[in-house]
Amino acid sequence: MPAKVGAVKVNTIDNASVFNIGDVYSMCPESTAKTYAGGGSFITGDRAYIRLGQSMTYVSDQDKTDQNIT
């Protein structure tokens, strides 16, 4: 079914971004990333108050690969 899209304003697109408007069958990114972060790392907003005490992030990744791009 065709998509009806109104006005769109794009300010910026990063070189690793995927941008789509309307119908799409498949989107294939050309880069991947793995991020490790502790509790409260990605909290955004005004007047956020985080009380974690001592926070540690332990990582054990046996296979070393998660999203292979071929």
C-alpha positions in Angstrom: 0.0 0.0 0.0 1.5 3.3 -1.0 2.5 5.7 1.8 1.3 9.3 1.9 3.9 11.6 3.4 3.5 15.2 4.2 6.2 17.9 4.4 9.6 16.6 5.7 12.5 18.7 6.9 15.9 17.0 7.4 18.5 19.1 9.2 21.4 16.7 9.1 22.2 13.1 8.3 25.3 11.4 9.5 27.4 9.4 7.1 26.4 6.1 8.9 22.7 6.9 9.0 19.8 5.3 7.2 17.0 7.6 6.1 13.6 6.5 4.7 10.4 8.1 3.7 7.4 6.0 2.7 7.3 2.2 1.9 10.4 0.2 2.3 11.2 -3.5 1.9 14.7 -3.7 3.3 17.2 -1.3 4.9 20.8 -2.3 5.1 23.2 -0.3 7.3 26.9 -0.2 6.2 28.4 0.1 9.7 27.9 -1.4 13.1 29.0 -0.4 16.6 29.0 -2.0 20.1 28.6 0.3 23.1 29.1 -0.7 26.7 27.8 1.7 29.4 26.9 1.6 33.0 23.6 2.5 34.7 22.4 6.0 34.0 24.8 6.6 31.1 22.2 7.5 28.4 19.7 9.4 30.5 18.6 12.6 28.8 16.3 15.4 29.9 16.2 18.4 32.2 17.2 18.1 35.8 17.9 14.4 35.8 19.0 13.1 39.2 20.8 9.7 39.2 22.0 8.2 42.4 23.9 4.9 41.7 26.5 4.7 44.3 29.3 2.5 42.8 28.3 1.4 39.3 30.4 -1.1 37.2 29.8 -2.6 33.8 31.3 -6.1 33.3 31.6 -7.4 29.7 32.3 -10.9 28.6 31.9 -11.4 24.8 33.1 -14.8 23.7 32.2 -14.7 20.0 33.7 -11.2 19.3 31.3 -10.6 16.3 27.6 -9.7 16.5 26.5 -8.0 13.3 28.7 -9.0 10.4 28.2 -6.9 7.3 28.8 -8.8 4.1 
